[in-house]
Every structure is written in structure tokens, then in C-alpha cells.
Amino acid sequence: MASVNANEVTLVGKIKPLKAVVKSSVVLEIAQGPVTKELLVNFSEASSNSALTITDLKGVKVLSVAVEPGASKASINVSKLSSGTYFLVFNSGEARASKLFVKQ
């Protein structure tokens, strides 16, 4: 392993400060077990351009709902979905969270 003496190092150009990248944790909870009609969802406070999206296990989008800024709960009518397993994805700004749920 090579060592460097601080007196032998020359910096060329401007030094840019590093920006800390902090990603906030996103909460996404489904309030009940297998769903038949309404999917009750709790999530972190939504920012502008937030959405809840339901996809099948192949990643095909089957339903998407815009979420009002500041909202932290939603009820999604899933009665027209076929029985099966789906992903619920919450996108809010750069934050994203997903959960599996079962539609009966």
C-alpha cells in the first residue's frame, strides 16, 4: 500500500463541496388483509405529483390514482380487478415504496 505525504500533494482547480444525499424513509401500509372492494392505504405525507399505482406481478400498470399534496391516506376501489396478487407502488417526489397485496 502506497503512502502519500500531505506536503507532496498539489490540488489543481477548484474544490467543490460535497452535497449530502439524504433519502427520507417512505411509509406505505395496507390497512387490511386480502381485499375485495376497497384497498385502504396509509403512506408518508404526499408531495406534489404523488401517485399510487397498482401493477400486476409482471409490472404491467393496471390502475393509477393521483394523490393530493399533504394527503397521508387513500381508499382505492379495486372491485374491477381480477383475483390475484398485485404490487401497490407509492411515488412521491423522488421517494418510492411498494407493497404486495392480494385481491380476492
C-alpha positions in Angstrom: 0.0 0.0 0.0 1.5 3.4 -1.0 1.5 6.3 1.3 1.3 10.0 0.5 2.8 12.8 2.3 0.5 15.8 2.6 3.4 18.1 1.7 3.7 16.3 -1.7 0.1 16.7 -2.8 -0.9 19.7 -5.0 -4.6 20.4 -5.7 -5.4 21.8 -9.1 -8.6 23.6 -9.8 -11.5 24.5 -7.5 -12.7 22.2 -4.8 -16.4 21.7 -4.8 -18.2 20.9 -1.6 -19.9 17.5 -1.4 -23.6 17.6 -1.1 -25.1 15.1 1.3 -27.7 13.0 -0.2 -30.3 12.0 2.4 -33.3 10.0 1.3 -36.2 10.1 3.7 -37.8 6.9 4.6 -41.2 6.4 3.0 -44.0 4.6 4.8 -46.5 2.6 2.9 -49.1 0.4 4.8 -52.0 -1.6 3.6 -54.7 -1.5 6.3 -56.2 -4.9 5.8 -55.5 -8.4 4.5 -57.0 -9.8 1.3 -59.0 -7.1 -0.4 -62.4 -7.5 -2.2 -63.6 -3.9 -2.9 -61.7 -1.1 -1.3 -57.9 -1.0 -0.7 -57.2 1.2 2.4 -53.7 2.7 2.3 -51.7 4.8 4.7 -48.5 6.5 3.5 -46.0 9.2 4.2 -47.3 12.7 3.6 -47.6 13.1 -0.2 -45.7 15.9 -2.1 -46.8 17.4 -5.4 -47.0 14.9 -8.3 -47.6 11.9 -6.0 -49.4 8.8 -7.2 -50.5 5.4 -6.1 -50.1 2.8 -8.9 -51.2 -0.8 -9.0 -49.3 -3.2 -11.2 -49.6 -6.9 -11.8 -46.7 -9.2 -11.0 -45.3 -8.7 -14.5 -45.1 -5.0 -13.8 -48.0 -4.0 -16.1 -49.8 -1.0 -14.8 -53.5 -1.8 -14.1 -54.6 1.3 -12.2 -53.1 4.7 -11.2 -54.5 7.3 -8.8 -53.2 10.8 -8.3 -52.6 11.8 -4.6 -53.3 15.3 -3.3 -50.2 17.0 -1.8 -50.3 16.6 2.0 -52.5 13.5 2.0 -51.5 10.5 4.0 -54.3 8.0 3.4 -56.3 6.8 0.4 -59.1 4.4 -0.4 -58.8 2.7 -3.9 -61.7 0.9 -5.5 -60.2 -2.4 -6.7 -63.5 -4.3 -7.2 -63.0 -4.5 -11.0 -59.5 -6.1 -10.7 -59.3 -9.9 -11.3 -58.4 -12.0 -8.3 -54.7 -12.3 -7.8 -51.6 -10.7 -6.3 -50.6 -7.1 -7.2 -48.0 -4.5 -6.3 -49.1 -1.2 -4.8 -46.5 1.5 -5.6 -46.4 4.9 -3.9 -44.3 7.6 -5.7 -43.9 11.0 -4.0 -41.2 13.2 -5.4 -38.0 11.1 -5.5 -39.3 8.7 -2.8 -40.8 5.4 -3.7 -42.2 2.4 -1.7 -44.1 -0.7 -2.7 -46.1 -3.5 -1.1 -47.7 -6.7 -2.3 -51.5 -7.2 -1.7 -54.0 -9.9 -2.6 -57.2 -9.2 -4.4 -60.0 -11.8 -3.8 
